[in-house]
Amino acid sequence: MKAIKELGQHFLTDVGIAGRIADLGQILPGERIWEIGPGHGILTQEILSRGADLEAFELDSRMAKPLSDRFTEGLKLQIIDILKLDWAEQISSGSQPLKLIANIPYQITSPLLYRLEKHHASFSRIVMMIQKEVAERLSADPGGKSYGPLTLRLALKYDISSAFMVGKEHFEPVPKVDSMVITMTPRQNVPVINRPALFHALIIAAFAHRRKTLRNNLLLMIGKDKLQKLESISEIDFGRRAQTLSEDDFIRLSDLIAEL
């Protein structure tokens, strides 16, 4: 079945890679699993073979009959846009926590990650194949060019690790970029964010122009007078760029701004 470019379809062709992804899910018999974008079912087969109770969400209606005919037991298939799904309702319809194991369509990666941030308490383990570039952003350390708001936001909810790279030659049609399989598990010892909305506004403002200093980026957010006071009491050099600051630095700045 020919891929639809508008849906960002790139079908995995290597069964061995699908098996490695499923293995990373540490699936137990009867465990509740979500799969997004099952496509032709190469990963679906591996998940079901491990005894999972699988809920799959597919946007392409052409896949409904082939998947239903092939997998007659263990699969609950919904033809739906995962970004339009009522996640809270779907999550509450079965046992929790659940796991997500999937080869994600490239074009929905960012909005999907933000949904996983919002519903983090419902997932015990996530294994996803995403663009290598996005995987590098998620696991970036301060100081690197990939480090940014997405890194900070997801790191507050999950411990994220890169498992292995998958070359573009393992897909049909062949994409322009390589992929990475990542694992995401609930973060232990989560830091306290007293004002989450303020913290998120801070990191967005701080990274608004990556080549500008913290001083220039935060000026519009809090004004000149508060900016000078904040730099003084924080003891952080605002001549630095945002990507050089740690999570602790941003949490401290957020708390200090709330007190100005």
C-alpha positions as CSV (number, residue, x, y, z in Angstrom):
1,M,0.0,0.0,0.0
2,K,1.5,3.3,-1.1
3,A,2.4,5.8,1.6
4,I,0.6,9.1,1.7
5,K,3.1,12.0,1.9
6,E,0.7,14.3,3.6
7,L,0.3,11.9,6.5
8,G,4.1,11.7,7.0
9,Q,4.0,8.0,6.4
10,H,7.4,6.1,6.4
11,F,6.8,2.4,7.0
12,L,9.4,0.4,9.0
13,T,10.5,-2.6,7.0
14,D,12.9,-4.3,9.4
15,V,11.3,-6.9,11.6
16,G,14.4,-7.2,13.7
17,I,14.2,-3.5,14.6
18,A,10.5,-3.8,15.4
19,G,11.4,-6.6,17.8
20,R,14.1,-4.5,19.5
21,I,11.6,-1.7,20.0
22,A,9.1,-4.1,21.6
23,D,11.7,-5.6,23.8
24,L,12.5,-2.1,25.2
25,G,8.8,-1.9,26.3
26,Q,9.4,-4.7,28.8
27,I,6.0,-6.0,28.1
28,L,4.2,-8.2,30.5
29,P,1.3,-10.5,29.5
30,G,-2.0,-8.7,29.7
31,E,-0.4,-5.3,30.0
32,R,-2.2,-2.3,28.5
33,I,-0.2,-0.8,25.6
34,W,-0.9,2.1,23.2
35,E,0.5,2.2,19.7
36,I,0.2,5.3,17.5
37,G,0.4,4.8,13.8
38,P,0.6,1.0,13.4
39,G,0.6,1.3,9.6
40,H,1.1,-2.2,8.1
41,G,1.5,-3.7,11.6
42,I,5.1,-4.7,11.7
43,L,5.5,-3.3,15.3
44,T,1.9,-4.3,16.2
45,Q,2.8,-8.0,15.6
46,E,5.8,-7.8,17.9
47,I,3.8,-6.1,20.7
48,L,0.9,-8.6,20.4
49,S,3.3,-11.6,20.3
50,R,4.4,-10.6,23.8
51,G,0.9,-11.0,25.2
52,A,-0.1,-7.3,25.4
53,D,-3.6,-5.8,25.5
54,L,-3.0,-3.4,22.6
55,E,-4.9,-0.2,21.7
56,A,-3.8,1.1,18.3
57,F,-4.7,4.5,16.8
58,E,-4.4,4.9,13.1
59,L,-5.3,8.0,11.0
60,D,-5.2,6.3,7.6
61,S,-8.6,4.5,7.1
62,R,-7.1,2.3,4.4
63,M,-5.3,0.4,7.2
64,A,-8.5,-0.6,9.0
65,K,-9.4,-3.8,7.2
66,P,-5.8,-5.2,6.7
67,L,-5.1,-4.7,10.4
68,S,-8.4,-6.0,11.6
69,D,-8.1,-9.1,9.3
70,R,-4.5,-9.8,10.4
71,F,-4.9,-9.3,14.1
72,T,-8.2,-10.9,15.2
73,E,-7.3,-11.1,18.9
74,G,-5.7,-8.7,21.4
75,L,-6.0,-5.6,19.2
76,K,-8.4,-2.7,19.7
77,L,-8.1,-0.5,16.7
78,Q,-9.4,3.1,16.3
79,I,-9.2,5.0,13.1
80,I,-8.7,8.4,14.5
81,D,-6.3,11.4,14.6
82,I,-4.4,10.9,17.9
83,L,-4.2,14.7,18.3
84,K,-8.0,14.9,18.2
85,L,-8.5,12.0,20.6
86,D,-9.9,12.8,24.1
87,W,-6.8,11.5,25.9
88,A,-8.3,11.8,29.4
89,E,-11.4,9.7,28.4
90,Q,-9.3,7.1,26.6
91,I,-6.9,6.7,29.4
92,S,-9.6,6.3,32.0
93,S,-11.4,3.6,29.9
94,G,-8.9,1.0,31.0
95,S,-6.3,0.0,33.5
96,Q,-3.5,2.4,34.5
97,P,-0.7,3.1,34.3
98,L,-0.2,2.1,30.7
99,K,2.7,2.0,28.2
100,L,3.2,3.6,24.8
101,I,5.2,1.8,22.2
102,A,5.2,3.3,18.7
103,N,7.0,4.5,15.6
104,I,5.7,8.1,15.5
105,P,4.8,9.9,12.3
106,Y,7.4,12.7,12.1
107,Q,5.0,15.5,11.6
108,I,3.1,15.0,14.9
109,T,6.1,14.6,17.2
110,S,6.1,18.0,18.9
111,P,2.4,18.2,19.7
112,L,2.4,14.5,20.8
113,L,5.3,15.2,23.2
114,Y,3.3,18.0,24.8
115,R,0.4,15.6,25.3
116,L,2.7,13.1,26.9
117,E,3.9,15.9,29.2
118,K,0.3,16.7,30.2
119,H,-0.7,13.1,30.8
120,H,2.7,11.9,32.3
121,A,1.1,10.4,35.4
122,S,-0.7,7.8,33.3
123,F,2.3,6.3,31.6
124,S,4.8,3.9,33.3
125,R,7.0,3.5,30.2
126,I,7.2,5.0,26.7
127,V,9.3,3.7,23.8
128,M,9.1,5.7,20.7
129,M,11.0,6.0,17.4
130,I,11.3,9.7,16.5
131,Q,13.6,11.9,14.4
132,K,17.2,11.7,15.5
133,E,17.3,15.5,15.8
134,V,14.3,15.6,18.2
135,A,15.8,12.8,20.3
136,E,19.0,14.8,20.6
137,R,16.9,17.8,21.9
138,L,15.2,15.7,24.5
139,S,18.4,14.3,26.0
140,A,20.5,17.4,25.5
141,D,22.7,18.8,28.3
142,P,23.1,22.5,29.0
143,G,25.5,24.3,26.7
144,G,24.7,22.3,23.6
145,K,22.9,23.6,20.5
146,S,20.0,21.1,21.0
147,Y,19.2,22.2,24.6
148,G,16.1,24.3,24.9
149,P,12.5,24.6,26.2
150,L,11.4,21.1,25.0
151,T,14.4,19.6,26.9
152,L,13.5,21.4,30.1
153,R,9.8,20.7,30.0
154,L,9.9,17.0,29.3
155,A,12.8,16.4,31.7
156,L,10.6,17.6,34.5
157,K,8.3,14.7,33.9
158,Y,10.5,11.9,32.4
159,D,13.9,10.4,32.5
160,I,14.7,10.1,28.8
161,S,17.4,8.0,27.2
162,S,18.4,7.3,23.6
163,A,18.4,3.5,23.0
164,F,19.6,3.1,19.4
165,M,19.7,4.8,16.0
166,V,17.7,3.5,13.0
167,G,19.0,4.5,9.6
168,K,16.6,5.9,7.0
169,E,17.3,2.9,4.7
170,H,15.0,0.8,7.0
171,F,11.9,2.7,5.9
172,E,9.7,2.7,2.8
173,P,9.6,5.3,1.4
174,V,13.0,6.4,2.6
175,P,12.8,9.6,4.7
176,K,15.4,12.4,4.5
177,V,16.6,11.9,8.1
178,D,17.7,9.1,10.4
179,S,15.6,8.1,13.4
180,M,16.3,7.3,17.1
181,V,14.5,5.0,19.5
182,I,14.1,6.6,22.9
183,T,12.8,5.4,26.2
184,M,10.9,7.6,28.7
185,T,10.1,6.6,32.2
186,P,8.6,8.6,35.1
187,R,11.2,10.9,36.7
188,Q,12.1,10.2,40.2
189,N,12.8,13.1,42.7
190,V,10.9,15.6,40.6
191,P,11.8,19.2,41.5
192,V,9.2,21.6,42.9
193,I,8.0,24.2,40.5
194,N,6.1,26.7,42.6
195,R,4.7,28.7,39.6
196,P,4.6,26.3,36.6
197,A,3.0,28.9,34.2
198,L,5.7,31.4,35.1
199,F,8.5,28.8,34.7
200,H,7.2,27.9,31.2
201,A,6.9,31.6,30.3
202,L,10.5,32.2,31.5
203,I,12.1,29.4,29.4
204,I,10.2,30.5,26.3
205,A,11.3,34.1,26.8
206,A,14.9,33.1,27.6
207,F,15.2,31.0,24.4
208,A,13.3,33.3,22.2
209,H,16.4,34.4,20.3
210,R,19.1,31.8,21.0
211,R,22.0,34.1,19.9
212,K,20.9,36.9,22.2
213,T,21.9,37.1,25.9
214,L,19.6,36.3,28.8
215,R,19.5,40.1,29.5
216,N,18.2,40.9,26.1
217,N,15.7,38.1,26.0
218,L,14.2,38.7,29.4
219,L,13.9,42.5,29.0
220,L,10.5,42.3,27.3
221,M,9.2,39.8,29.9
222,I,9.9,41.7,33.1
223,G,11.2,45.2,32.2
224,K,14.5,47.0,32.9
225,D,14.1,47.7,36.6
226,K,13.1,44.2,37.6
227,L,15.7,42.7,35.2
228,Q,18.5,44.6,37.0
229,K,17.2,43.5,40.4
230,L,16.9,39.9,39.3
231,E,20.4,39.8,37.9
232,S,21.7,41.2,41.2
233,I,19.9,38.8,43.6
234,S,20.3,35.7,41.4
235,E,24.0,36.1,41.1
236,I,23.7,34.8,37.5
237,D,25.6,36.7,34.7
238,F,22.8,37.8,32.4
239,G,25.4,38.2,29.7
240,R,25.2,34.5,29.2
241,R,22.9,32.8,26.8
242,A,19.9,30.7,27.9
243,Q,21.4,27.4,26.7
244,T,24.2,27.7,29.3
245,L,21.8,27.7,32.3
246,S,20.8,24.5,34.1
247,E,17.4,23.3,35.2
248,D,18.2,24.5,38.7
249,D,19.1,27.9,37.4
250,F,15.8,28.3,35.6
251,I,13.8,27.1,38.7
252,R,15.6,29.6,40.9
253,L,15.0,32.5,38.4
254,S,11.3,31.6,38.2
255,D,11.0,31.7,42.0
256,L,12.8,35.0,42.2
257,I,10.7,36.6,39.5
258,A,7.6,35.6,41.4
259,E,8.9,37.6,44.4
260,L,9.8,40.8,42.5
